[in-house]
Amino acid sequence: MKILANIIVITICLLIPGSVLSQSLSEQNVILIKEAFDLQFRYGREIWPRWKKEKYPLLFKTTGYDYLMDHPITPPDFHKKYYDNNLQDTVRFRENKDTREYCAAYPINGIWTIVVSEPENGYNAGLWMLKFAHECFHLFQAEMRKDGIVNPFTDNYAGFNELSFPFDYDNEVIRSAMRLEAETIFNSIETDSLCAVPLSIPVRLFRHSQIVLQSVLSDSNKYKFKQWMEWSEGVAKYTEGKLALLIKDSADSALSDSFKRTFPDVDLSEVWEHNYKKWLNPIRFIGEGVRGRMMFYYSGMGKAIFLDQMGTGWKDGYFKYNLDYMILNR
């Protein structure tokens, strides 16, 4: 039987062009991709009960090739393909002609797609999977709210996107206003401060901070851009951290045997300790040490944690309202 099995394997290999065999995804990357999708599928629903999709369209970038999976409208330059039994999917590929440094989610041919690069040598695969889950959450957002919660990309800003929008990141007054808003949020979520003071006090201070911000950001589209980024990237950052907290003590049950054999150095509790345990600290430095687009990641994350502590059941309204509205109308 062993001889017969070897003959079958050899025959199959002869039927597949050698170039495709040499250009296919490595076994290590296949295991990593499977594990990353499984992690977000198994644990994401514990944070967001409606987040239940097993797979999403994926563009996986390596030094030599880009691999596209589960994508219904394939770009024409992905003309080579093979079927991967482990992924149970047809994998299309092309030569990589740009950088490998991707960790994003955006439409390709109108289809929202995760676009990530394989981990660099020495990069922790456990941390990589949490970043992958962050991008999976963006596809969940797009699925649940196709039109966006607010739209800053109108009128004079119609041609811009999240990366190119001309927000006044270097304006000292704007940074100060964001710093004051963040201080209100940080003081409300640190330790058990919400239990120590009436809830109406931090909410009232937050309301004042919004009056200041709307005055400073006199252009309504720029205020909407802040709200959009907090709703999108801030809550994705929150979800990433909550997932890290959820699995930090569950390495044996959270990870498959094949993953643990392939990536034996991954320790989920260590990933939490080194990368997420102090995840609240950057909120205190918004507008100071934390600048640029990252201000919105941490201000939105802080608002999501604040809504958690308020006990408002805010996730039911997340796909209907922006974060500021939910805080002020708890």
C-alpha positions in Angstrom: 0.0 0.0 0.0 2.9 2.4 0.8 4.4 1.8 -2.6 1.1 2.4 -4.3 0.6 5.6 -2.3 4.0 6.9 -3.4 3.2 6.1 -7.0 0.0 8.1 -6.8 1.8 11.1 -5.2 4.5 11.0 -7.9 1.9 10.8 -10.6 0.0 13.8 -9.3 3.2 15.8 -9.1 4.0 15.0 -12.7 0.6 16.2 -13.7 1.2 19.6 -12.0 3.6 22.0 -13.8 6.8 22.3 -11.9 6.7 26.0 -11.9 3.4 26.0 -10.1 4.7 23.6 -7.5 7.7 25.8 -6.8 5.6 29.0 -6.8 2.8 27.7 -4.5 2.3 28.9 -0.9 4.7 27.3 1.6 3.3 24.8 4.1 4.2 27.3 6.9 2.2 30.1 5.3 -0.8 27.8 4.6 -0.8 26.8 8.3 -0.6 30.4 9.4 -3.4 31.5 7.1 -5.7 28.7 8.3 -5.0 29.4 11.9 -5.6 33.2 11.5 -9.0 32.7 9.9 -9.9 30.0 12.5 -8.9 32.3 15.4 -11.1 35.2 14.2 -14.0 32.9 13.5 -13.9 31.0 16.8 -13.3 34.0 19.1 -14.5 37.1 17.2 -18.1 36.2 17.9 -17.5 36.3 21.6 -16.8 40.0 21.2 -19.3 40.7 18.4 -22.0 38.0 18.3 -22.9 38.7 14.7 -19.3 38.3 13.5 -19.5 34.7 12.2 -17.9 34.5 8.8 -15.2 31.8 8.5 -13.2 33.3 5.5 -12.8 36.5 3.6 -11.2 37.4 0.3 -7.4 37.5 1.0 -4.4 38.9 -0.9 -1.3 37.4 0.8 2.0 38.9 -0.2 5.4 37.3 0.0 8.8 38.4 -1.4 8.3 36.6 -4.7 4.6 36.3 -5.2 1.1 37.6 -4.3 -1.6 35.0 -3.7 -5.3 35.8 -4.0 -7.9 33.5 -2.4 -11.7 33.4 -2.1 -12.1 36.4 -4.4 -15.0 36.3 -6.8 -13.7 39.0 -9.3 -10.1 38.1 -10.0 -7.9 40.9 -11.5 -6.5 39.8 -14.9 -2.8 39.7 -13.8 -3.6 36.8 -11.4 -3.6 34.4 -14.4 -1.8 31.5 -12.7 -3.6 29.3 -10.3 -3.7 26.0 -8.4 -6.0 24.2 -5.9 -4.8 24.0 -2.3 -6.3 21.0 -0.5 -5.4 22.3 2.9 -7.0 25.7 2.3 -9.8 24.1 0.3 -9.6 26.9 -2.2 -8.2 27.9 -5.6 -5.2 30.1 -5.1 -4.4 32.5 -7.9 -1.0 34.2 -8.0 1.3 36.7 -9.7 4.8 38.0 -9.2 5.1 40.6 -6.4 6.2 43.8 -8.0 5.9 46.1 -5.0 6.5 46.0 -1.3 5.7 43.2 1.1 4.8 45.7 3.9 1.0 45.4 3.9 -1.5 45.0 6.7 -4.7 46.6 5.4 -8.3 46.0 4.1 -9.7 47.7 1.0 -11.7 46.9 -2.1 -10.1 45.1 -5.0 -12.3 45.1 -8.1 -15.1 46.4 -5.8 -14.7 43.5 -3.3 -13.4 44.2 0.2 -10.2 42.2 0.6 -7.7 41.6 3.4 -4.2 42.5 2.1 -1.4 41.3 4.4 2.2 40.3 4.0 3.8 37.2 5.5 5.5 37.9 8.8 9.1 39.0 8.6 11.7 36.8 10.1 11.5 37.1 13.9 8.0 38.6 13.9 5.7 36.9 16.4 3.1 34.8 14.5 0.7 35.2 17.4 0.8 39.0 17.2 0.6 38.7 13.4 -2.7 36.8 13.7 -4.2 39.5 16.0 -3.3 42.1 13.4 -4.9 39.8 10.8 -8.1 39.7 12.9 -8.1 43.5 13.0 -8.3 43.5 9.2 -11.0 40.8 9.2 -13.0 43.1 11.5 -12.9 45.8 8.8 -14.5 43.4 6.4 -17.2 42.6 9.0 -17.7 46.4 9.3 -18.1 46.7 5.5 -20.5 43.8 5.4 -22.7 45.2 8.1 -22.6 48.9 7.2 -21.9 49.3 3.5 -22.4 53.1 3.3 -20.2 54.1 6.3 -21.5 55.5 9.6 -20.6 59.1 8.5 -19.1 60.3 5.2 -16.4 62.9 5.3 -15.4 62.2 1.7 -17.9 64.7 0.1 -17.8 68.1 -1.6 -14.2 69.4 -1.7 -13.0 66.1 -0.1 -14.6 63.7 -2.6 -11.3 62.6 -4.1 -9.7 61.7 -0.8 -9.5 58.6 1.3 -8.4 57.7 4.9 -4.7 58.0 4.0 -4.8 61.2 1.9 -7.5 63.2 3.8 -6.0 66.6 4.7 -6.7 66.6 8.4 -4.8 69.3 10.3 -2.6 66.8 12.2 0.0 69.4 13.0 -2.4 72.1 14.3 -1.5 72.7 17.9 -5.0 73.8 18.9 -6.6 70.7 17.3 -4.1 68.5 19.1 -4.8 70.2 22.4 -8.6 69.8 21.9 -8.1 66.1 21.2 -5.8 65.8 24.2 -8.6 67.2 26.5 -11.2 64.8 25.0 -8.8 61.9 25.5 -8.1 62.9 29.1 -11.8 62.7 29.9 -12.1 59.3 28.3 -8.9 58.0 30.0 -9.9 59.2 33.5 -13.2 57.5 33.0 -11.9 54.1 32.0 -8.9 53.8 34.2 -9.4 51.4 37.1 -12.9 51.7 38.5 -13.4 55.4 38.3 -16.9 55.1 36.8 -17.9 53.4 40.1 -16.4 56.3 42.1 -18.3 59.2 40.5 -21.8 59.6 39.0 -21.8 58.6 35.3 -23.3 62.0 34.5 -20.0 63.8 35.3 -17.7 62.2 32.7 -20.5 62.3 30.1 -21.0 66.0 30.8 -17.3 66.7 30.4 -17.3 64.7 27.2 -20.2 66.8 25.9 -18.1 70.0 26.6 -15.1 68.4 24.8 -17.3 67.9 21.7 -18.4 71.6 21.7 -14.7 72.6 21.7 -13.8 70.1 19.0 -16.6 71.2 16.7 -15.5 74.8 17.1 -11.9 74.0 16.5 -12.7 71.8 13.6 -14.8 74.4 11.9 -15.0 72.3 8.8 -17.8 69.8 9.4 -16.1 67.2 7.1 -13.0 67.2 9.3 -15.1 66.5 12.3 -16.8 63.7 10.4 -13.4 62.4 9.4 -12.4 62.1 13.1 -15.7 60.3 13.8 -15.3 58.0 10.9 -11.7 57.0 11.8 -12.7 56.4 15.4 -15.7 54.3 14.4 -13.6 52.3 11.9 -10.0 52.1 13.0 -10.6 52.8 16.7 -13.1 50.0 17.2 -11.0 47.7 15.1 -8.1 48.4 17.5 -10.4 47.8 20.4 -11.5 44.5 18.9 -7.9 43.5 18.4 -7.0 44.2 22.0 -10.2 42.4 23.4 -9.3 39.4 21.3 -5.7 39.4 22.7 -7.2 39.5 26.3 -9.7 36.8 25.5 -7.1 34.2 24.3 -4.1 35.2 26.4 -4.5 32.2 28.8 -5.8 29.7 26.2 -2.8 28.7 24.2 -3.6 25.0 24.5 -7.2 25.3 23.4 -6.9 28.3 21.1 -4.2 27.0 18.8 -4.2 23.9 16.7 -1.5 21.2 17.1 -0.2 21.9 13.5 0.2 25.6 14.3 2.0 24.8 17.6 4.4 22.4 15.9 5.1 25.0 13.1 5.4 28.0 15.4 6.5 26.6 18.7 7.7 29.9 20.1 4.2 31.5 20.1 3.1 32.2 23.6 -0.3 34.1 23.7 0.1 35.2 27.3 3.5 36.7 26.3 1.9 38.5 23.3 -0.6 40.0 25.7 2.1 41.1 28.2 4.4 42.7 25.6 1.9 44.2 23.3 -1.5 44.8 24.9 -1.4 44.8 28.6 -0.7 48.6 28.7 -3.0 49.3 25.8 -4.7 52.2 27.6 -1.5 54.2 28.1 -1.4 55.8 24.6 -4.8 57.4 25.2 -3.1 59.7 27.7 -0.7 61.0 25.1 -3.1 61.7 22.2 -2.1 65.0 20.7 1.3 64.9 22.3 3.4 61.7 21.8 0.6 60.1 19.8 0.0 62.1 16.6 -1.2 61.7 13.1 -3.8 59.0 12.2 -2.9 57.0 15.3 -4.7 59.6 17.4 -8.0 58.2 16.1 -7.0 54.6 16.7 -6.6 55.2 20.4 -9.4 57.8 20.9 -11.9 55.4 19.2 -10.5 52.5 21.1 -10.9 54.4 24.4 -14.5 55.4 23.5 -15.4 51.8 22.9 -13.9 50.8 26.3 -15.8 53.6 27.9 -19.1 52.4 26.3 -18.3 48.9 27.6 -18.0 50.3 31.1 -21.1 52.3 30.8 -23.0 49.1 30.2 -25.2 50.5 27.5 -25.3 47.4 25.2 -23.7 49.8 22.7 -22.8 47.0 20.2 -26.5 46.8 19.2 -26.3 50.4 18.0 -22.7 50.3 16.7 -23.8 49.8 13.1 -26.4 52.6 13.3 -24.5 55.5 15.2 -21.1 57.0 15.6 -19.3 56.6 19.0 -19.9 60.2 20.1 -23.7 59.9 19.6 -23.8 56.7 21.6 -21.9 58.2 24.5 -24.0 61.3 24.6 -27.3 59.4 24.1 -26.7 56.4 26.4 
